[in-house]
Amino acid sequence: MANAFTDGGVAWANLLAAGYDKYLEFQLRSMPIFRQFVDKHPVNVTNPGPTVTLSIIQEFAALATTPLTETVDPDAVAPPAPIRVTVTLNEYGNADLATLRLRDLAFTPPDPALANILGKNMVDSLDKLVQNVTDAGTNVLGKNATVWKTQSSGVPFAEASVAAGDILDSAGVLDAVTLLRRRNVSGRDGGDLFAALIHPDVAVDIMTNAGWLSPHQYVDVQNIYNAELGTYLGARFVQTPRATVVADGASSAKVYRTYFLGAQALVEAQVHDGHIVIGPQVDKLRRFFPIGWYAHLGEAIFRQEALQNVRTASSVAGL
């Protein structure tokens, strides 16, 4: 007589259940980048208000290089009016409402995951607010028909004319840095280097450019191995996929924005910085658990001259 098995295929199949990993993974994430480059904050605010206005004192229009006449009292000269920068403060936030039933029946605790994604939503939202302000910078350098142009060029730069071949090169980096220095902009962190936030699709064009590649081939090959831009032509490059990309070039070509920032380019005023809030349970049976984040703040460009936006295509945009 054949053996009768107590197996999991038929006889005791109802004792088997699918297994689940209780450890939760999250989607791939890019790091928040823009807000860390806000280096100006109000110093001594008179009172709380919906806006905060900061002032920049301008220099006298002319230098006093003419010798004085001994017997003539020189005329007094009024300095230019201060420049005013106004930051508008707004409330921002997001919230989730988990239930007691979810807590009781989930195969793994949901609260740590909810806190994680809410925290990520907070830092990403606040970073995006700064990026939106940075995108609005008025100093724009771009490439049209392989020629670098600004708004004041003989034929001004037109974003709608950026073609697939109008990629970032060493000349564009030099032009951006030169324009910042022409406007008396200081470097960041007490040094002479500007910060450059660059999309990886644009970084590849710099790293395949002879101006970047040749010195590294013979002097510092480690940067080639690590695919690091590092410091180059007066700027410290940081790669981020968060750089704005808009398909508004010639024939709907993708136009990438690279941001060169000097000291005090951006300002942020705060009433409350972003933070997690655990809400009260106000339902009759205490089955709902509110959690969220809240911030009350605002951002603005503090010194337009310290922000240089560069707009180009990318050689790998179609990949």
URWOFEN-V609625 format. One record per pair of residues at least 24 apart in sequence whose ideal C-beta (glycine too) atoms are under 10 Angstrom apart, sorted by the first residue. I is the first residue (numbers start at 1). J is the second residue. D is the distance in Angstrom with one decimal. If there is no record, write none. Layout:
# URWOFEN-V609625
i,j,d
I,J,D
I,J,D
This chain:
# URWOFEN-V609625
i,j,d
19,107,9.8
20,107,5.6
20,108,7.8
21,107,9.6
21,108,8.5
22,106,9.6
22,107,6.3
22,108,4.0
22,109,8.6
23,108,7.6
24,108,6.4
24,109,9.3
24,110,8.8
24,112,7.9
24,113,5.1
24,116,8.5
25,113,9.8
26,113,7.9
26,116,6.6
26,117,7.2
26,120,7.8
27,117,9.0
27,120,9.1
29,120,6.6
29,123,9.9
29,124,8.4
30,124,8.6
30,127,9.5
30,240,6.7
30,241,5.1
30,242,5.6
31,123,9.1
31,124,9.8
31,127,9.0
31,238,9.7
31,240,7.3
31,241,9.4
31,242,8.4
32,120,9.0
32,122,9.7
32,123,4.8
32,124,6.1
32,125,9.5
32,126,7.6
32,127,3.8
32,128,8.7
32,130,9.0
32,131,9.4
32,240,9.0
32,242,7.8
33,127,6.7
33,130,9.1
33,131,8.4
33,195,10.0
33,197,6.3
33,238,6.6
33,239,9.1
33,240,4.4
33,241,9.4
33,242,5.8
33,243,8.7
33,259,9.7
34,126,9.1
34,127,5.1
34,128,7.8
34,129,8.5
34,130,4.1
34,131,4.4
34,132,9.0
34,133,8.5
34,134,6.0
34,135,9.6
34,197,7.2
34,240,8.2
34,242,7.0
34,243,9.3
34,259,8.2
34,261,9.5
34,266,8.3
34,299,9.3
35,123,7.9
35,124,10.0
35,126,5.8
35,127,4.9
35,128,9.1
35,129,7.9
35,130,4.6
35,131,8.5
35,266,8.7
35,268,7.7
35,274,9.6
35,299,8.3
36,127,8.5
36,130,8.9
36,195,9.5
36,238,9.3
37,130,7.7
37,134,8.2
37,188,7.7
37,195,5.9
37,197,7.5
37,238,8.8
37,259,8.4
37,261,5.5
37,265,7.3
37,266,6.4
37,307,9.9
38,126,10.0
38,130,6.1
38,133,9.1
38,134,9.6
38,261,9.7
38,264,9.6
38,265,8.5
38,266,4.5
38,267,6.9
38,268,4.7
38,299,6.7
38,300,9.9
38,302,9.0
39,188,7.0
39,189,8.4
39,195,9.7
39,261,8.8
39,262,9.6
39,263,6.5
39,264,6.2
39,265,7.7
39,266,7.1
39,267,8.6
39,268,9.3
39,302,8.9
39,306,9.8
40,85,9.2
40,87,9.9
40,263,8.3
40,264,4.5
40,265,8.0
40,266,6.5
40,267,4.1
40,268,7.6
40,269,9.6
40,300,9.4
40,301,9.9
40,302,4.7
40,303,8.1
40,306,9.5
41,87,9.7
41,266,10.0
41,267,6.7
41,268,5.9
41,269,6.8
41,270,7.5
41,302,9.6
42,87,7.7
42,267,7.6
42,268,8.8
42,269,5.2
42,270,8.6
45,269,7.7
45,271,10.0
48,89,9.0
48,271,6.6
48,296,10.0
49,89,7.9
49,269,9.7
49,271,9.4
50,88,6.9
50,89,5.9
50,90,8.5
50,271,9.6
50,298,9.0
51,86,5.3
51,87,6.5
51,88,5.2
51,89,6.7
51,269,8.4
51,298,7.8
51,300,9.9
52,85,9.1
52,86,7.3
52,87,4.8
52,88,8.5
52,89,6.9
52,267,8.8
52,268,9.8
52,269,4.2
52,270,9.3
52,271,9.5
52,297,10.0
52,298,7.5
52,300,9.2
53,84,5.5
53,85,7.0
53,86,4.8
53,87,7.7
53,269,9.6
54,82,9.6
54,83,9.0
54,84,7.4
54,85,4.7
54,86,7.8
54,87,7.2
54,267,6.6
54,269,8.3
54,300,8.7
54,302,6.9
55,81,9.6
55,82,4.4
55,83,7.0
55,84,5.9
55,85,7.7
56,82,6.2
56,83,4.2
56,84,8.0
56,85,6.9
56,264,9.2
56,302,8.0
56,303,7.5
57,81,9.5
57,82,5.3
57,83,8.1
58,82,6.6
58,83,6.3
83,302,9.8
83,303,9.1
83,304,9.7
85,267,6.6
85,300,6.0
85,301,7.7
85,302,5.5
85,303,8.4
85,304,9.4
86,269,9.6
86,298,9.2
86,300,7.1
87,133,9.7
87,267,6.1
87,268,7.4
87,269,4.4
87,270,9.7
87,297,8.6
87,298,4.5
87,299,6.9
87,300,4.6
87,301,9.9
87,302,8.7
88,269,8.8
88,298,5.0
88,299,9.2
88,300,7.7
89,268,9.8
89,269,6.0
89,270,7.8
89,271,6.0
89,272,9.7
89,295,9.8
89,296,6.2
89,297,6.0
89,298,4.1
89,299,9.6
90,129,8.9
90,271,9.9
90,295,8.9
90,296,7.4
90,297,7.6
90,298,6.0
90,299,9.9
91,271,8.6
91,272,8.6
91,294,7.2
91,295,7.3
91,296,4.9
91,297,8.7
92,122,8.6
92,125,6.3
92,126,7.3
92,129,7.3
92,272,10.0
92,274,7.7
92,293,8.4
92,294,7.4
92,295,4.8
92,296,7.6
92,297,7.6
92,298,9.7
93,118,10.0
93,121,9.7
93,122,8.3
93,125,8.7
93,272,10.0
93,274,8.5
93,275,9.8
93,277,7.7
93,292,5.9
93,293,5.7
93,294,4.2
93,295,6.6
93,296,8.9
94,118,6.7
94,121,5.4
94,122,7.2
94,125,7.1
94,291,10.0
94,292,5.8
94,293,5.9
94,294,8.7
95,277,7.9
95,279,7.2
95,290,6.2
95,291,7.0
95,292,3.0
95,293,7.8
95,294,8.7
96,121,9.3
96,279,9.7
96,289,8.7
96,290,7.5
96,291,5.6
96,292,6.4
96,293,9.8
97,279,8.2
97,283,9.5
97,288,5.4
97,289,7.1
97,290,5.3
97,291,8.0
97,292,8.9
98,287,9.6
98,288,7.5
98,289,4.7
98,290,8.2
98,291,7.2
99,283,9.8
99,287,5.8
99,288,6.1
99,289,7.3
100,281,9.6
100,283,9.6
100,285,8.0
100,286,7.5
100,287,4.0
100,288,7.5
100,289,7.3
101,287,7.2
102,287,9.7
102,289,8.9
103,287,9.3
103,289,7.4
104,287,9.8
110,289,9.7
111,289,7.8
111,291,7.9
114,289,9.0
114,291,6.3
114,292,10.0
115,276,7.0
115,278,9.6
115,291,6.8
115,293,9.8
118,276,6.8
118,277,9.6
118,291,6.3
118,292,6.5
118,293,5.7
119,274,9.1
119,275,9.8
119,276,6.6
119,293,7.1
120,293,10.0
121,292,9.3
121,293,7.0
122,274,4.9
122,275,8.1
122,276,7.4
122,292,8.9
122,293,4.0
122,294,8.7
122,295,7.3
123,274,7.2
123,293,9.1
124,242,8.9
125,274,8.0
125,293,8.2
125,295,8.1
126,268,9.2
126,273,8.6
126,274,5.3
126,293,9.2
126,295,6.2
126,297,7.8
126,299,8.9
127,240,9.9
127,242,7.3
128,242,8.2
129,268,8.9
129,295,8.9
129,297,8.1
129,298,8.3
129,299,5.7
130,266,6.5
130,268,7.4
130,299,5.2
130,300,9.9
131,197,9.1
131,240,9.6
131,242,6.5
131,243,8.4
131,244,7.0
131,257,9.4
131,259,8.8
131,299,9.6
132,244,9.0
132,299,8.3
133,265,9.8
133,266,6.7
133,267,9.2
133,268,9.2
133,298,9.2
133,299,4.8
133,300,6.2
133,301,6.1
133,307,9.4
134,197,8.2
134,243,9.7
134,244,8.7
134,257,8.5
134,259,5.7
134,261,7.9
134,265,8.0
134,266,6.8
134,299,8.8
134,301,7.6
134,307,6.8
134,309,7.8
135,243,9.5
135,244,5.5
135,246,9.3
135,257,6.6
135,259,8.5
135,309,7.4
136,300,9.3
136,301,7.1
136,304,9.9
136,307,9.4
136,309,9.0
137,257,9.4
137,259,7.7
137,260,9.7
137,261,9.2
137,265,8.1
137,266,9.6
137,301,6.1
137,304,6.7
137,306,9.3
137,307,4.2
137,308,7.4
137,309,4.7
138,301,8.3
138,304,5.7
138,305,9.7
138,307,8.4
138,309,8.4
139,176,9.3
139,179,7.0
139,180,8.7
139,183,8.2
139,260,9.1
139,301,9.8
139,304,6.4
139,305,7.1
139,306,9.0
139,307,6.2
139,308,5.1
139,309,6.4
139,310,9.6
140,257,9.2
140,308,8.1
140,309,4.9
140,310,7.7
140,311,6.3
141,172,7.0
141,175,5.9
141,176,5.6
141,178,9.9
141,179,6.6
141,258,9.2
141,260,8.7
141,308,6.2
141,309,7.1
141,310,5.0
141,311,7.4
141,312,9.2
142,166,7.6
142,168,10.0
142,172,8.7
142,249,9.6
142,255,8.0
142,257,9.5
142,309,8.4
142,310,6.8
142,311,4.0
142,312,6.6
142,313,9.8
143,167,7.4
143,168,7.6
143,169,8.5
143,171,9.3
143,172,6.6
143,175,9.8
143,255,9.8
143,310,8.5
143,311,7.6
143,312,5.2
143,313,7.6
144,249,9.6
144,250,8.8
144,311,9.8
145,250,9.3
146,171,10.0
147,171,10.0
148,172,5.8
148,174,9.4
148,175,5.4
148,176,9.2
148,310,9.1
148,312,9.4
149,175,9.7
150,175,8.5
150,179,7.5
150,308,9.5
157,311,7.5
158,249,9.4
158,250,9.2
158,311,9.9
159,246,8.0
159,248,6.0
159,249,6.7
159,250,9.6
159,255,5.7
159,257,9.7
159,311,5.8
160,248,6.2
160,249,6.7
160,250,6.8
160,252,9.8
160,253,9.5
160,255,8.8
161,249,7.3
161,250,5.6
161,253,9.5
161,255,9.9
162,246,9.9
162,248,8.3
162,249,3.7
162,250,6.2
162,253,6.0
162,254,8.7
162,255,4.9
162,256,9.0
162,311,6.4
162,312,6.7
162,313,5.5
163,249,6.6
163,250,4.5
163,251,7.5
163,253,5.9
163,255,10.0
163,313,6.5
164,249,7.9
164,250,7.9
164,251,8.0
164,253,5.2
164,254,8.5
164,313,5.3
164,314,8.5
164,315,8.0
164,317,7.0
164,318,7.7
165,250,9.9
165,253,9.3
165,312,9.9
165,313,6.8
165,315,8.2
166,249,7.8
166,250,8.5
166,253,8.2
166,255,8.8
166,311,8.8
166,312,5.6
166,313,4.8
166,314,9.5
167,201,9.6
167,202,7.5
167,204,9.2
167,205,4.4
167,206,9.0
167,208,9.5
167,209,8.8
167,256,9.0
167,312,5.6
167,313,5.5
167,314,6.1
167,315,5.4
167,316,9.5
167,317,9.2
168,198,7.8
168,199,9.6
168,201,9.9
168,202,5.1
168,203,8.6
168,204,9.7
168,205,5.2
168,206,6.1
168,209,8.3
168,256,7.9
168,258,6.4
168,310,6.7
168,311,9.3
168,312,4.5
168,313,8.6
168,314,7.9
168,315,9.6
169,205,6.9
169,206,7.4
169,208,9.7
169,209,5.2
169,210,9.2
169,211,7.3
169,212,9.2
169,312,8.7
170,206,7.6
170,209,5.5
170,210,7.9
170,211,3.4
170,212,6.7
170,232,8.1
170,233,6.5
171,209,9.3
171,211,8.3
171,233,9.6
172,202,9.8
172,205,9.4
172,206,9.0
172,209,9.7
172,233,9.7
172,258,8.4
172,310,6.1
172,311,9.9
172,312,6.8
173,198,9.6
173,206,7.1
173,209,9.0
173,211,8.3
173,212,8.9
173,229,9.9
173,232,6.5
173,233,4.7
173,234,7.8
173,235,6.4
173,237,8.8
173,258,8.7
173,260,8.4
173,310,8.2
174,211,8.8
174,232,9.8
174,233,5.4
174,234,7.8
174,235,9.6
175,233,9.9
175,260,9.9
175,308,8.9
175,310,8.3
176,233,8.9
176,234,8.8
176,235,7.4
176,258,7.8
176,259,9.5
176,260,4.6
176,308,4.9
176,309,8.8
176,310,5.3
177,232,9.5
177,233,6.0
177,234,4.0
177,235,5.8
177,260,6.9
177,262,9.6
177,308,8.2
178,233,9.5
178,234,8.4
178,308,9.6
179,260,8.3
179,305,9.0
179,308,5.6
179,310,9.7
180,234,8.4
180,235,8.9
180,260,6.2
180,261,8.6
180,262,5.3
180,265,9.5
180,305,7.7
180,306,7.0
180,307,8.6
180,308,5.5
181,234,7.8
181,262,8.8
182,305,9.1
183,262,8.5
183,303,8.8
183,304,8.9
183,305,3.9
183,306,7.6
183,308,8.7
184,262,9.4
184,303,10.0
184,305,7.4
184,306,9.4
185,260,9.2
185,261,9.0
185,262,3.6
185,263,7.0
185,264,8.8
185,265,8.1
185,303,7.4
185,305,5.8
185,306,4.6
185,307,8.8
185,308,8.5
186,262,5.8
186,263,4.2
186,264,7.9
186,303,9.6
186,306,7.9
187,234,8.2
187,235,9.2
187,236,8.9
187,261,9.8
187,262,6.3
187,263,6.7
188,235,9.8
188,236,7.8
188,261,6.9
188,262,6.4
188,263,5.5
188,264,9.2
188,265,8.7
188,306,9.3
189,236,8.9
189,263,8.3
190,263,8.6
191,231,9.7
191,236,8.6
191,263,9.7
192,234,7.3
193,231,5.9
193,232,9.7
193,233,9.9
193,234,6.4
193,235,6.3
193,236,4.7
193,237,9.9
193,262,9.5
194,231,9.8
194,233,9.9
194,234,6.4
194,235,4.7
194,236,7.2
194,237,9.9
194,259,9.8
194,260,5.2
194,261,6.3
194,262,5.3
194,263,8.9
194,265,9.3
194,306,8.7
194,307,10.0
194,308,8.1
195,235,7.0
195,236,5.7
195,237,8.3
195,238,6.7
195,259,7.9
195,260,7.2
195,261,4.7
195,262,8.0
195,263,9.7
195,265,8.7
196,229,8.2
196,231,9.4
196,232,8.3
196,233,9.4
196,234,9.2
196,235,4.0
196,236,6.7
196,237,4.7
196,238,7.0
196,239,9.7
196,258,6.4
196,259,6.9
196,260,5.1
196,261,7.7
196,308,9.1
196,310,8.5
197,235,9.9
197,237,8.1
197,238,5.5
197,239,8.2
197,240,5.6
197,242,8.1
197,243,6.0
197,257,8.7
197,258,6.8
197,259,4.4
197,260,8.2
197,261,7.5
198,229,7.2
198,235,9.1
198,237,5.4
198,238,7.1
198,239,5.8
198,240,7.4
198,243,6.5
198,256,8.4
198,257,9.3
198,258,4.8
198,259,8.0
198,260,9.4
198,310,8.8
199,239,7.4
199,240,6.9
199,241,6.4
199,242,8.2
199,243,3.9
199,244,8.4
199,245,6.6
199,254,9.7
199,256,5.0
199,257,7.7
199,258,7.1
199,259,10.0
199,312,9.7
199,314,7.3
199,317,9.8
200,227,9.1
200,239,5.2
200,240,8.0
200,241,6.1
200,243,8.7
200,256,9.9
200,314,9.1
200,316,8.7
201,239,9.8
201,241,8.5
201,243,8.8
201,245,7.7
201,254,8.0
201,256,6.2
201,312,9.9
201,313,9.2
201,314,4.0
201,315,8.2
201,316,5.2
201,317,6.1
201,319,8.4
202,237,9.9
202,239,8.9
202,243,7.5
202,245,9.3
202,256,4.9
202,257,8.8
202,258,5.8
202,310,8.7
202,312,6.4
202,313,8.6
202,314,5.3
202,315,9.1
202,316,9.0
202,317,9.3
203,227,8.2
203,228,9.5
203,229,5.8
203,237,7.0
203,238,9.6
203,239,5.2
203,240,9.6
203,243,9.7
203,256,10.0
203,258,9.0
203,314,9.1
203,316,10.0
204,239,9.8
204,314,7.3
204,315,6.8
204,316,5.7
204,319,9.8
205,256,9.5
205,312,7.8
205,313,8.8
205,314,6.2
205,315,5.4
205,316,8.1
206,232,7.1
206,233,9.5
206,237,7.5
206,258,9.4
207,232,9.6
207,237,9.8
208,315,7.8
208,316,10.0
212,237,9.9
234,260,9.2
235,260,6.1
235,261,9.3
235,262,10.0
235,308,9.8
244,309,9.4
244,311,9.3
245,314,8.5
245,317,8.2
246,311,9.0
247,317,9.1
248,311,9.8
249,311,8.6
249,312,9.2
249,313,6.3
249,317,9.3
250,313,8.9
253,313,5.5
253,314,9.3
253,317,7.1
253,318,9.3
254,312,9.7
254,313,6.5
254,314,6.7
254,316,10.0
254,317,4.3
254,318,8.3
255,311,5.3
255,312,7.2
255,313,6.6
255,314,9.2
255,317,9.2
256,310,8.7
256,311,7.1
256,312,5.8
256,313,6.9
256,314,5.5
256,317,7.7
257,309,5.9
257,310,7.1
257,311,5.7
257,312,8.6
258,308,9.0
258,309,7.5
258,310,4.3
258,311,7.7
258,312,7.1
259,307,7.1
259,308,7.7
259,309,6.1
259,310,7.6
260,306,9.1
260,307,7.4
260,308,4.2
260,309,7.8
260,310,6.6
261,303,9.8
261,306,6.5
261,307,5.8
261,308,7.9
261,309,9.9
262,303,7.6
262,305,8.0
262,306,3.9
262,307,7.6
262,308,8.3
263,302,9.7
263,303,8.0
263,306,6.3
264,301,9.8
264,302,5.2
264,303,5.1
264,305,9.8
264,306,5.9
264,307,9.9
265,301,6.7
265,302,6.6
265,303,5.8
265,304,8.3
265,305,8.6
265,306,3.9
265,307,4.4
265,308,9.0
266,299,6.4
266,300,7.5
266,301,6.3
266,302,6.1
266,303,8.7
266,306,8.4
266,307,7.5
267,298,8.9
267,299,6.9
267,300,5.5
267,301,7.6
267,302,3.8
267,303,8.7
268,297,6.1
268,298,7.1
268,299,4.9
268,300,8.1
268,302,9.2
269,296,9.7
269,297,6.4
269,298,5.4
269,299,8.0
269,300,8.2
270,295,7.9
270,296,7.1
270,297,4.3
270,298,8.2
270,299,9.9
271,295,8.7
271,296,4.0
271,297,6.6
271,298,9.0
272,296,4.4
272,297,7.2
273,297,6.8
